[in-house]
Amino acid sequence: RKCRRAWEDPLGPSNRPFAKELNQVALGIAALAHDVGHFGLNNTYLRNSLHPLAITYNDLSIMENLHCTVTFSILQRPECKIFPVVSRSQYLAFRKLVIDMILATDIKTHFGALSDFRLRLSDPTFSLMWELARSSGGTSKQPAAEKGRIP
């Protein structure tokens, strides 16, 4: 659901130029950059060895923070500025979205998210068909037979 929203919803005010496209670019950049600069060691090793990156990022999502740093260091280069016409607030929202998506790739958070997803699917009040209809532009109201189900 978050991915569909990120793909379709505008980033910032919808009357701003490229509001919807910014979300789509953010998804693409996060996907391409989620392992940029990776040098083969995992967060646990870096944390346990007191690697300078573990110190820099306070032991939190060390490699993922590095991927974000490298990504935005590249995007800040004059020859790589791909958003010359977006507002500062749109760029900051874009940056936050990319960072959030890259940080979400930390395996430490994966199992909790997967557990939450499975729990939601096992809830008898959850309707995947209603979710699909709603996210594909169908009715925004729940069908009468599904009132009271968790959206």
C-alpha positions as CSV (number, residue, x, y, z in Angstrom):
1,R,0.0,0.0,0.0
2,K,2.8,2.4,0.8
3,C,4.5,1.7,-2.5
4,R,1.3,2.4,-4.5
5,R,0.7,5.6,-2.5
6,A,4.3,6.6,-3.1
7,W,3.9,5.9,-6.9
8,E,0.6,7.8,-7.3
9,D,0.5,10.5,-4.6
10,P,2.1,13.9,-5.3
11,L,5.2,14.8,-3.3
12,G,4.2,18.1,-1.8
13,P,1.4,20.3,-3.0
14,S,-0.2,18.8,-6.1
15,N,-0.2,22.1,-7.9
16,R,3.6,22.2,-7.9
17,P,5.4,21.1,-11.1
18,F,6.4,17.5,-11.1
19,A,4.7,16.7,-7.8
20,K,3.6,13.2,-8.8
21,E,6.8,12.4,-10.8
22,L,9.0,13.2,-7.8
23,N,7.6,10.3,-5.9
24,Q,8.2,8.0,-8.9
25,V,11.8,9.3,-9.2
26,A,12.3,8.8,-5.5
27,L,11.2,5.2,-5.8
28,G,13.6,4.6,-8.6
29,I,16.5,6.3,-7.0
30,A,16.0,4.5,-3.7
31,A,15.8,1.2,-5.5
32,L,19.0,1.9,-7.5
33,A,20.9,3.4,-4.5
34,H,19.8,1.0,-1.7
35,D,23.3,-0.7,-1.8
36,V,25.4,2.0,-3.4
37,G,28.9,2.1,-1.8
38,H,28.5,-1.3,-0.2
39,F,31.9,-2.9,0.5
40,G,30.9,-6.3,1.7
41,L,30.6,-6.1,5.4
42,N,27.4,-6.2,7.4
43,N,26.1,-3.9,10.2
44,T,26.8,-6.5,12.9
45,Y,30.4,-6.8,11.9
46,L,30.9,-3.1,11.7
47,R,29.2,-2.6,15.1
48,N,31.2,-5.3,16.8
49,S,34.5,-4.2,15.3
50,L,33.9,-0.5,16.3
51,H,34.4,0.4,12.6
52,P,34.6,4.2,12.1
53,L,31.2,4.0,10.2
54,A,29.6,2.4,13.3
55,I,30.9,5.3,15.3
56,T,29.7,7.9,12.7
57,Y,26.2,6.4,12.5
58,N,25.9,5.5,16.2
59,D,25.5,1.8,15.4
60,L,22.1,2.4,13.7
61,S,21.5,1.1,10.2
62,I,25.2,1.7,9.5
63,M,25.4,0.5,5.9
64,E,22.0,1.9,5.0
65,N,23.0,5.3,6.4
66,L,26.2,5.1,4.3
67,H,24.1,4.3,1.2
68,C,22.0,7.5,1.9
69,T,25.1,9.6,2.4
70,V,26.7,8.4,-0.8
71,T,23.5,8.8,-2.8
72,F,22.9,12.4,-1.8
73,S,26.6,13.2,-2.0
74,I,26.3,12.2,-5.7
75,L,23.0,14.0,-6.2
76,Q,24.5,17.2,-4.8
77,R,27.2,17.4,-7.4
78,P,26.6,20.2,-9.9
79,E,26.7,17.8,-12.8
80,C,24.1,15.5,-11.1
81,K,21.5,18.0,-10.0
82,I,18.5,16.5,-11.7
83,F,15.9,18.7,-10.0
84,P,16.6,22.3,-11.0
85,V,12.9,23.4,-11.0
86,V,11.5,21.8,-7.8
87,S,11.0,23.9,-4.7
88,R,13.1,23.5,-1.6
89,S,10.2,21.9,0.3
90,Q,9.6,19.4,-2.5
91,Y,13.3,18.5,-2.6
92,L,13.4,18.0,1.2
93,A,10.3,15.8,1.0
94,F,11.9,13.9,-1.9
95,R,15.1,13.5,0.2
96,K,13.2,12.3,3.2
97,L,11.2,9.7,1.1
98,V,14.4,8.3,-0.4
99,I,16.2,8.1,3.0
100,D,13.2,6.4,4.6
101,M,13.0,3.8,1.8
102,I,16.7,3.1,1.9
103,L,16.8,2.9,5.7
104,A,13.8,0.4,5.5
105,T,16.1,-2.0,3.7
106,D,18.0,-2.7,7.0
107,I,17.5,-6.4,7.6
108,K,17.1,-5.7,11.3
109,T,13.7,-4.1,10.6
110,H,12.7,-6.7,8.0
111,F,11.3,-9.3,10.2
112,G,9.2,-6.9,12.3
113,A,7.7,-5.5,9.1
114,L,7.1,-9.0,7.7
115,S,5.4,-10.0,11.0
116,D,3.2,-6.9,10.9
117,F,2.2,-7.8,7.3
118,R,1.4,-11.4,8.1
119,L,-0.6,-10.4,11.2
120,R,-2.6,-8.0,9.0
121,L,-3.3,-10.7,6.4
122,S,-4.4,-13.1,9.1
123,D,-6.9,-10.7,10.6
124,P,-10.4,-11.9,9.6
125,T,-11.6,-8.3,9.3
126,F,-9.0,-7.5,6.6
127,S,-10.2,-7.6,3.0
128,L,-7.5,-7.7,0.3
129,M,-10.1,-7.2,-2.4
130,W,-11.3,-4.0,-0.8
131,E,-7.7,-2.8,-0.4
132,L,-7.0,-3.6,-4.1
133,A,-10.2,-1.8,-5.3
134,R,-9.4,1.2,-3.2
135,S,-5.8,1.5,-4.3
136,S,-6.6,1.0,-7.9
137,G,-9.0,4.0,-8.0
138,G,-12.1,2.1,-7.2
139,T,-14.6,3.2,-4.6
140,S,-13.1,4.9,-1.6
141,K,-15.9,3.6,0.6
142,Q,-16.0,0.0,1.9
143,P,-18.6,-2.2,0.5
144,A,-21.6,-2.6,2.9
145,A,-20.7,-6.2,3.6
146,E,-17.2,-5.2,4.7
147,K,-18.1,-2.4,7.1
148,G,-16.0,-2.4,10.2
149,R,-13.1,-4.2,8.6
150,I,-9.7,-2.7,9.2
151,P,-8.7,-0.4,6.3
